[in-house]
């Protein structure tokens, strides 16, 4: 049976992770209060950020930026889309 969490993003109980999906303190917070569904939303948003800002995730500066955006996405005011961003017609 899936572990349930009170998801901070969905504002309801939903299936969570079996172990933290990210290292460190932020990973622990995500494990405790972010559902798999909300994490999937983050992964889509993160992909958009990487593509729009042309980030290289292996670079420390890019990783720090993405971690800060992840923190905002789940526990802050939300992560914004880049200025002038327009979703593709495919539904992004």
C-alpha positions in Angstrom: 0.0 0.0 0.0 1.3 3.5 -0.9 2.4 5.8 1.8 0.0 8.8 2.0 1.0 12.4 2.7 -0.9 15.6 3.2 0.4 17.3 0.0 1.2 21.0 0.4 0.6 21.6 -3.3 -2.6 19.6 -3.9 -4.0 20.5 -0.5 -5.3 16.9 0.0 -4.0 13.5 1.0 -2.2 11.7 -1.8 0.3 9.0 -2.4 3.8 10.0 -1.4 7.3 8.6 -1.8 8.9 5.5 -0.3 12.2 7.5 0.1 13.2 11.1 -0.4 13.3 12.0 -4.2 16.0 14.6 -3.6 19.0 14.8 -1.2 19.4 16.8 2.0 17.0 18.8 4.1 14.9 19.9 1.1 14.5 16.2 0.1 13.3 15.4 3.6 10.7 18.1 3.5 9.5 16.9 0.1 9.3 13.3 1.3 7.2 14.4 4.3 4.7 16.7 2.5 4.8 16.4 -1.3 2.9 13.8 -3.3 4.1 11.9 -6.3 1.5 13.8 -8.4 2.9 17.2 -7.2 6.5 16.0 -7.9 5.5 15.1 -11.5 4.2 18.7 -11.9 7.6 19.9 -10.6 9.5 17.7 -13.1 7.5 19.2 -16.0 8.1 22.7 -14.6 11.8 22.0 -14.1 12.1 20.7 -17.7 10.6 23.9 -19.0 13.0 26.0 -16.9 16.0 24.0 -18.1 14.9 24.4 -21.7 13.9 28.1 -21.6 17.0 29.2 -19.7 19.2 26.7 -21.5 20.5 25.4 -18.3 23.1 22.6 -17.9 21.9 20.7 -14.8 25.4 19.4 -14.1 26.7 23.0 -13.5 26.7 24.1 -9.9 25.1 27.4 -10.7 22.2 25.8 -12.6 21.7 23.2 -9.8 21.6 26.0 -7.2 19.0 27.9 -9.3 16.9 24.8 -9.8 17.0 23.9 -6.1 15.9 27.5 -5.2 13.0 27.2 -7.8 12.0 23.8 -6.3 11.9 25.3 -2.8 9.6 28.1 -4.1 7.5 25.7 -6.2 6.6 23.6 -3.2 7.0 25.7 -0.1 7.1 29.4 -1.2 5.2 31.7 -3.6 5.6 29.3 -6.5 8.2 29.2 -9.3 7.5 31.6 -12.1 7.7 30.9 -15.8 10.4 32.9 -17.7 9.4 36.3 -18.8 7.7 36.1 -22.2 7.3 32.3 -22.0 4.5 30.9 -24.2 3.5 27.3 -23.9 3.6 25.2 -27.1 0.3 24.2 -28.6 0.9 20.6 -27.6 -0.3 21.5 -24.1 2.9 22.4 -22.2 
